[in-house]
Amino acid sequence: MRKNIVAGNWKMNTTVAEGVQLAKEVNEALANEAVNCDVIVCAPATHLASIAAVINQDKLGLGAENCADHASGAYTGEVSAAMVASTGATYVILGHSERRQYYGENSAILRDKLALALANNLTPIFCIGEVLEERENGTYNEVVKTQIEEALFNLSAEDFSKIILAYEPVWAIGTGKTATADQAEDMHAHIRATIAAKYGKEVAENTSILYGGSCKPSNAAELFAKPDVDGGLIGGASLKCADFMGIVKAF
């Protein structure tokens, strides 16, 4: 059975001290709650080792927000998958729309990142999604299908089964707009059908697909009630423990 997951993406926010404090708060909240989903925080690379030292990873997973597309070498400022793994983190976000938009990441780059993440026993949270123009001109299903095919369909079924997908309607990230629960379900079902056509129904049914796009405590329950929405990749609302736990409790 696929897992329900709520993952926080802190983006370029918090100092190390602030991040450790936030992680401690979430860790403490989870220690006192019976929750019905896996919970993960994805923090800046500078924070990971410090956070790993203060949380119970049986309760709270830890991930990076990115990793490099090279294993090592003369790539000043980059953080490799092996470096991420060495901090104690076990997840990594790849293909986030901000990485695609601002840093020119394409499917070829992401294939290399995925291979390195998997080789270092990191669980990728792989992001896909359409921009506003593609939503409005009706090409969004084809856009997302192509993103999946180009970046992921070179993987064996065994490796594909190690990946978490996150659908992010780019037009709903940080804009306050949210895809309706029905829009989210339609896309998640389309993603699952795309996977089934390549890897079979069993692999598709076991793939967790998260919704990422202005998910808040106020709309999480409606989104998570949909049969193909397995949780959320949470941006702004993950920066306050109370808001983040409000989403976790929506399961």
Backbone torsions as a table, in degrees:
resi	resn	phi	psi	omega
1	MET	NA	137.7	178.7
2	ARG	-71.5	155.8	-176.0
3	LYS	-93.0	147.1	164.4
4	ASN	-84.2	135.0	-172.8
5	ILE	-139.5	135.9	167.5
6	VAL	-120.4	118.0	-177.4
7	ALA	-120.1	132.6	176.1
8	GLY	-94.2	137.8	174.2
9	ASN	-117.9	103.2	-174.4
10	TRP	-73.9	-18.4	-177.7
11	LYS	58.7	-150.5	-176.8
12	MET	-91.0	68.7	-178.5
13	ASN	-136.9	152.8	177.9
14	THR	77.5	140.2	166.5
15	THR	-78.1	174.2	177.7
16	VAL	-58.5	-46.9	-178.2
17	ALA	-61.9	-42.9	179.0
18	GLU	-65.3	-40.6	179.9
19	GLY	-65.5	-42.4	177.6
20	VAL	-61.9	-41.8	179.5
21	GLN	-63.5	-43.4	179.4
22	LEU	-64.3	-43.9	179.1
23	ALA	-62.5	-40.3	177.2
24	LYS	-61.1	-41.8	180.0
25	GLU	-63.1	-44.7	179.1
26	VAL	-65.8	-43.0	178.7
27	ASN	-58.3	-44.1	-179.7
28	GLU	-67.0	-41.7	179.3
29	ALA	-61.7	-40.1	180.0
30	LEU	-69.6	-31.2	179.2
31	ALA	-64.6	-25.6	-175.9
32	ASN	-104.6	7.9	-175.9
33	GLU	-129.3	141.0	167.3
34	ALA	-90.8	112.2	-175.9
35	VAL	-112.0	155.1	-175.1
36	ASN	-107.1	30.4	178.7
37	CYS	-156.3	161.9	169.5
38	ASP	-77.6	143.6	-179.3
39	VAL	-123.2	133.8	-176.7
40	ILE	-134.6	142.4	166.6
41	VAL	-117.3	132.4	176.7
42	CYS	-110.6	116.5	-169.6
43	ALA	-118.6	164.4	173.6
44	PRO	-56.2	149.4	-175.7
45	ALA	-58.3	-32.8	-179.4
46	THR	-63.0	-21.0	-173.2
47	HIS	-96.3	-17.1	-161.5
48	LEU	-61.0	-49.3	-176.9
49	ALA	-63.1	-39.0	-179.4
50	SER	-66.7	-38.8	178.8
51	ILE	-70.6	-41.8	-179.8
52	ALA	-56.1	-31.0	-176.9
53	ALA	-75.2	-15.9	-172.1
54	VAL	-119.2	0.6	-179.0
55	ILE	-116.6	159.3	173.7
56	ASN	-94.8	104.0	-174.5
57	GLN	-74.5	-4.3	168.4
58	ASP	-71.2	-24.6	-179.4
59	LYS	-105.7	-35.2	-173.7
60	LEU	-131.4	111.4	177.7
61	GLY	-74.8	156.0	-178.3
62	LEU	-127.9	132.7	179.8
63	GLY	-137.2	161.7	172.1
64	ALA	-92.2	164.9	-179.6
65	GLU	-92.9	-6.9	-176.5
66	ASN	-176.0	164.1	164.7
67	CYS	-148.2	168.2	-175.3
68	ALA	-77.5	163.7	177.3
69	ASP	-96.9	14.5	174.1
70	HIS	-129.3	151.0	-177.7
71	ALA	-73.8	-36.3	-179.4
72	SER	-171.6	177.1	173.9
73	GLY	122.3	-161.1	-172.2
74	ALA	-85.0	70.4	-179.4
75	TYR	-129.4	73.2	-172.3
76	THR	-52.4	128.2	176.2
77	GLY	89.9	-10.5	-179.4
78	GLU	-83.1	157.6	179.0
79	VAL	-123.3	117.8	-174.8
80	SER	-80.2	164.2	176.5
81	ALA	-61.2	-38.4	178.3
82	ALA	-63.5	-38.6	177.1
83	MET	-63.3	-44.4	178.2
84	VAL	-58.5	-48.5	-178.3
85	ALA	-61.9	-34.2	-177.2
86	SER	-68.8	-17.3	178.4
87	THR	-79.2	-15.7	-173.8
88	GLY	104.2	-6.4	175.7
89	ALA	-70.9	150.3	-178.5
90	THR	-126.0	-0.4	178.5
91	TYR	-127.0	160.4	172.3
92	VAL	-151.0	132.0	174.0
93	ILE	-79.7	130.6	177.1
94	LEU	-130.5	144.9	174.4
95	GLY	75.9	18.4	179.1
96	HIS	-58.3	145.6	-175.8
97	SER	-57.1	-30.9	178.8
98	GLU	-69.7	-34.8	175.3
99	ARG	-68.0	-40.8	179.0
100	ARG	-65.5	-44.3	-173.3
101	GLN	-74.3	-46.7	-171.7
102	TYR	-91.9	-24.6	-172.9
103	TYR	-121.1	10.0	170.7
104	GLY	67.2	26.0	-179.6
105	GLU	-72.2	129.5	180.0
106	ASN	-120.6	-178.6	-174.7
107	SER	-63.4	-34.0	179.4
108	ALA	-64.6	-45.6	177.6
109	ILE	-62.1	-43.3	-176.0
110	LEU	-68.9	-32.3	174.4
111	ARG	-60.2	-42.1	179.0
112	ASP	-66.3	-41.5	179.0
113	LYS	-63.7	-43.1	179.3
114	LEU	-61.0	-44.2	-179.1
115	ALA	-61.1	-42.1	-178.9
116	LEU	-70.8	-39.2	177.5
117	ALA	-60.9	-48.4	-179.0
118	LEU	-64.5	-38.0	179.8
119	ALA	-65.0	-24.1	179.6
120	ASN	-103.3	19.7	175.1
121	ASN	59.6	30.6	172.0
122	LEU	-93.7	142.4	175.5
123	THR	-90.5	112.6	179.2
124	PRO	-73.2	137.5	165.7
125	ILE	-104.5	100.4	-168.6
126	PHE	-98.2	124.5	-172.9
127	CYS	-97.2	140.3	177.0
128	ILE	-140.9	155.8	177.7
129	GLY	160.6	163.1	-173.8
130	GLU	-105.9	154.5	174.5
131	VAL	-87.0	172.0	-174.2
132	LEU	-57.5	-43.8	-178.8
133	GLU	-58.6	-40.2	-178.9
134	GLU	-72.5	-32.7	174.2
135	ARG	-66.0	-44.3	-174.8
136	GLU	-73.8	-31.7	-178.6
137	ASN	-90.2	2.1	172.4
138	GLY	83.5	8.5	-177.2
139	THR	-93.7	7.1	-169.4
140	TYR	-60.9	-37.9	179.6
141	ASN	-64.0	-43.0	-179.5
142	GLU	-68.1	-39.2	178.9
143	VAL	-58.9	-48.4	-177.1
144	VAL	-68.9	-40.6	177.1
145	LYS	-58.5	-43.9	179.7
146	THR	-64.9	-40.6	178.1
147	GLN	-59.9	-41.4	179.7
148	ILE	-67.2	-48.7	-176.7
149	GLU	-61.6	-45.5	-174.3
150	GLU	-69.8	-35.3	-173.9
151	ALA	-96.4	-27.9	-168.3
152	LEU	-116.5	-24.4	-169.3
153	PHE	-78.8	2.7	168.9
154	ASN	-82.7	-10.0	-176.6
155	LEU	-79.5	149.7	170.4
156	SER	-67.2	160.9	177.0
157	ALA	-59.4	-36.0	179.9
158	GLU	-63.3	-46.0	179.5
159	ASP	-70.8	-38.6	178.8
160	PHE	-59.1	-35.9	-176.3
161	SER	-68.8	-9.4	178.7
162	LYS	-89.8	-2.4	-172.1
163	ILE	-100.9	141.2	169.4
164	ILE	-100.5	134.4	176.4
165	LEU	-100.8	147.6	174.6
166	ALA	-132.0	117.5	176.2
167	TYR	-89.0	120.3	178.1
168	GLU	-123.7	106.1	170.2
169	PRO	-65.8	109.6	-169.8
170	VAL	-59.5	-29.1	179.7
171	TRP	-70.6	-7.9	-178.2
172	ALA	-112.0	8.5	-177.8
173	ILE	-93.4	115.4	176.9
174	GLY	69.9	9.1	-178.2
175	THR	-100.0	-12.6	-173.2
176	GLY	85.3	-15.6	174.4
177	LYS	-78.0	146.6	176.2
178	THR	-133.4	139.0	170.0
179	ALA	-60.1	141.3	175.3
180	THR	-63.5	160.9	178.8
181	ALA	-58.0	-36.2	178.9
182	ASP	-68.8	-40.1	176.5
183	GLN	-62.5	-42.9	179.0
184	ALA	-62.5	-47.3	-179.5
185	GLU	-61.1	-42.4	179.8
186	ASP	-58.7	-44.5	-179.2
187	MET	-70.4	-41.6	179.7
188	HIS	-62.4	-39.5	177.4
189	ALA	-65.4	-38.7	177.0
190	HIS	-63.2	-42.5	178.2
191	ILE	-62.7	-43.9	-178.8
192	ARG	-65.2	-37.8	177.9
193	ALA	-66.5	-37.6	177.7
194	THR	-62.2	-42.4	178.2
195	ILE	-65.5	-44.2	-178.2
196	ALA	-60.6	-37.4	-179.1
197	ALA	-65.0	-27.7	-179.6
198	LYS	-93.5	-48.2	-169.0
199	TYR	-110.6	-6.9	-179.1
200	GLY	99.2	161.7	-173.2
201	LYS	-64.9	-37.7	-176.0
202	GLU	-63.2	-46.8	177.7
203	VAL	-60.9	-44.0	-179.7
204	ALA	-61.0	-43.4	-178.3
205	GLU	-68.1	-24.1	-178.9
206	ASN	-94.4	0.6	179.9
207	THR	-88.2	123.6	175.5
208	SER	-79.2	128.1	178.4
209	ILE	-120.1	114.9	-177.7
210	LEU	-94.7	153.4	173.7
211	TYR	-100.0	129.8	178.8
212	GLY	-129.3	102.2	177.8
213	GLY	176.2	86.1	179.6
214	SER	56.5	45.0	173.8
215	CYS	-81.6	130.3	-174.7
216	LYS	-134.0	166.7	176.2
217	PRO	-55.6	-30.3	-175.5
218	SER	-75.2	-24.4	-178.6
219	ASN	-118.0	-3.6	-173.8
220	ALA	-62.5	-44.0	-175.3
221	ALA	-61.5	-41.3	179.7
222	GLU	-64.9	-42.2	178.3
223	LEU	-65.4	-46.5	-174.2
224	PHE	-71.2	-17.9	178.6
225	ALA	-72.0	-16.9	-178.9
226	LYS	-72.9	140.9	-170.5
227	PRO	-63.4	-27.4	-177.4
228	ASP	-103.7	3.6	177.7
229	VAL	-99.7	112.0	-171.0
230	ASP	-102.9	15.4	179.2
231	GLY	140.9	-160.7	-174.6
232	GLY	-141.9	148.5	166.3
233	LEU	-103.5	110.4	-163.8
234	ILE	-105.9	125.3	177.7
235	GLY	-90.4	-101.8	-173.5
236	GLY	-52.7	-39.5	-176.4
237	ALA	-71.7	-8.3	178.1
238	SER	-86.0	-5.3	-176.4
239	LEU	-88.3	-4.3	172.9
240	LYS	-126.6	126.9	-175.0
241	CYS	-56.1	-44.1	-176.5
242	ALA	-62.6	-42.7	179.1
243	ASP	-65.6	-44.1	-177.9
244	PHE	-63.8	-44.5	179.6
245	MET	-68.1	-29.1	174.6
246	GLY	-61.3	-35.2	177.7
247	ILE	-75.0	-42.4	177.9
248	VAL	-57.0	-42.3	-177.0
249	LYS	-73.7	-8.1	177.9
250	ALA	-67.3	-17.7	175.2
251	PHE	-81.5	NA	NA
